[in-house]
Amino acid sequence: MLQPVLLCPEEACEYELLEERAKSLLGQWIASRVDSEMLWTETSLGMKSSFEQWEAGFPISHGQFKAAMLRMGFTPTSADDDVWMFDRISTETTLDITS
């Protein structure tokens, strides 16, 4: 079942422009670094900055980071705002980031 989560079309396209290796590194960072404490204290911008400062990190756009979080199964508390907080991991739902 698809659950719509709104990204600007530019943001969804920006993520797709990343090379596969970049997507993989970003996914690895999210899987290994994003924990419940970070979800309570960091916004999408804060997490993006933390990724960029990671030793294997690289500059990415805010939209690319939000799209990666969605791809990893995280859901925003509100997609109406530009800066997101994430509240949980969705394990049973596939998120549609292009809606």
C-alpha positions, 0 to 999 in steps of 0.5 A: 500500500502506498502512502503519499508523502509530499516532497517537492518534485525538484527534491525527488528529482535531486535524489535520483540524480545522486550516483548509486555509490552516493545513495549507498553511503547516505543509506549506510549513514542513516541506518547506522547513525539515526537513532531514537535520540537523534529523531527527538533532537534533530531536524532534517537540516541538522541530520543533513549537516551531521551527514556532511560532517561525517568522514565519508560524507559529502555535500547534499541538498536538503531535498536529497537528505529528506528523500533518502530518509523516506527511502529508508522508511522514516516518516516525517511528523509533518510534511507541510513544513520545509524542515522535518522532524522524523518520528518513527520508522515505517516497516510495513509501508512503502512510501511514495516520494514522488507524489 
